[in-house]
Amino acid sequence: MNTRNSQKHTRIGIELVRRLYEEGKRIFTIADARKAAPSCGMSDDYVAEALHHLSNTGWLTRLKRGLYVISSSFPGMTPVHEFEIAMALVQPSAISHWSALHFHGMTEQVPQRIYITTTQAVPISRTMKTKNKTRRSFSSEINGILYEFIKIKAERFFGIKDFWVGEVKVAITNPERTLIDGLISPKHFGGWAEIYSAFESHISSLDLSKMIDYSLRLDVVIAKRLGWIMGRVGVDDNILQRLEVIPIKDYRVLDPTGPRKGTCNKRWMIQENFPRGMFK
């Protein structure tokens, strides 16, 4: 392609991006681009090539096959928040775990990745090699940021609310569900101690009845962990009774990522396997 034609195609490609931006499509699909193409004189069979060229020249970032985000270098374009990108990668989904904990102001630690809960199988994945084996982690790196997807069953997809983040509303697990997730998988929060600290600091602002309801919709062990930690941070016994009366056959570990050792708490049927010296 000669220089004149290259400049012409660049101009028409930028015009396409401008049309999409004016329509409010900061993140768009190739189908969106095909729909807008005729309005700026672009033929349908050139759309894919134009998007490829615009990605190479920095006007767009390709998020995954057929999905693009307009670069902040585009005139008038403000940077797209990482949460907005996360929502576009898979639906239904919600910002969750450590990302939600930080969003709700329940930790001062800034997570090094974006955590997203979804009910869908996520085709975006990378292979991670450990010492003894290779495992697949459902994650994707975009503009230097790692997005990690946590797949759950549809019936567990609850406790989610829309919050304004920048210019858009984003689905995020509410504070109560976020902490419940910490009792399920503390590894996605930086460790069990981070979850305990959040409970201890913010218990007075939480809807305890809602949190108990959430735990009862999940596993018995989650309800028992919740009872243990609520009792530890001073929640009244009258509130804890709903959790205490739930039958359970054997002892379960408090921290699912830790070893099966430690004192057994008969009231909650919980084996207290937290690190020695954590509580004084």
Secondary structure, DSSP 8 states (H G I E B T S, - for coil): --HHHHHHHHHHHHHHHHHHHHTT-SEEEHHHHHHHGGGGT--GGGHHHHHHHHHHTTSEEEEETTEEEE-TTSTT-----HHHHHHHHSSSEEE-HHHHHHHTT--S---SEEEEEESS-----EEEE-SS-EEEE-EEEETTEEEEEEE--GGG--SEEEEEETTEEEEEE-HHHHHHHHHH-GGGGT-HHHHHHHHHHHGGGS-HHHHHHHHHTS-HHHHHHHHHHHHHTT--HHHHHHHHTS--SS-EESSTTS-S-SEEETTTTEEE-S-TTS--
